[in-house]
């Protein structure tokens, strides 16, 4: 199990991250999208671990 978060600038970027994680990487688990002061935080608790290469492909800043 892995927990990781990203910050993105807008809803379009958040949608792109969600699509990448669910549809392209086929990662399953809990995913939340939370608006925060002009940014959007995406939290993932995955059943399988993302590789470092996959994490780098995700747009936004990993936190």
NORVENSUL-V884553 format. One record per pair of residues at least 6 apart in sequence whose C-alpha atoms are under 8 Angstrom apart, sorted by the first residue. I is the first residue (numbers start at 0). J is the second residue. D is the distance in Angstrom with one decimal. If there is no record, write none. Layout:
# NORVENSUL-V884553
<<I:J:D> <I:J:D>>
This chain:
# NORVENSUL-V884553
<<0:44:6.9> <0:45:5.6> <0:46:4.9> <0:47:5.6> <0:48:6.2> <1:43:7.8> <1:44:5.6> <1:45:5.3> <1:46:7.0> <1:47:6.8> <1:48:5.5> <1:49:7.7> <2:42:7.4> <2:43:5.6> <2:44:4.4> <2:45:6.5> <3:42:6.0> <3:43:5.4> <3:44:6.7> <3:61:7.3> <3:62:7.1> <4:40:6.9> <4:41:5.4> <4:42:4.4> <4:43:6.1> <4:61:5.7> <4:62:5.4> <5:40:5.7> <5:41:5.2> <5:42:6.7> <5:59:6.0> <5:60:5.2> <5:61:4.3> <5:62:5.5> <6:38:6.6> <6:39:5.6> <6:40:4.6> <6:41:6.4> <6:59:5.6> <6:60:5.2> <6:61:6.6> <6:62:7.1> <7:13:6.3> <7:38:5.8> <7:39:5.3> <7:40:6.5> <7:41:8.0> <7:58:7.5> <7:59:4.8> <7:60:6.7> <8:37:7.0> <8:38:4.8> <8:39:6.2> <8:59:7.7> <9:37:7.6> <9:38:6.2> <9:39:6.3> <10:39:7.1> <12:58:7.3> <12:59:7.7> <13:32:7.4> <13:39:6.9> <13:41:7.2> <15:58:7.9> <16:57:6.1> <16:58:6.5> <19:57:7.2> <20:26:5.8> <21:27:6.7> <24:53:7.8> <26:45:6.6> <26:46:7.3> <26:47:6.7> <26:49:7.9> <27:45:5.7> <27:46:5.9> <27:47:7.3> <28:43:7.1> <28:44:5.6> <28:45:4.3> <28:46:5.3> <29:42:7.9> <29:43:5.8> <29:44:5.1> <29:45:6.3> <30:41:7.1> <30:42:5.7> <30:43:4.6> <30:44:6.5> <31:41:5.6> <31:42:5.2> <31:43:6.7> <32:39:6.8> <32:40:5.8> <32:41:4.6> <32:42:6.6> <33:39:5.6> <33:40:5.1> <33:41:6.3> <34:40:6.2> <54:61:7.8>>
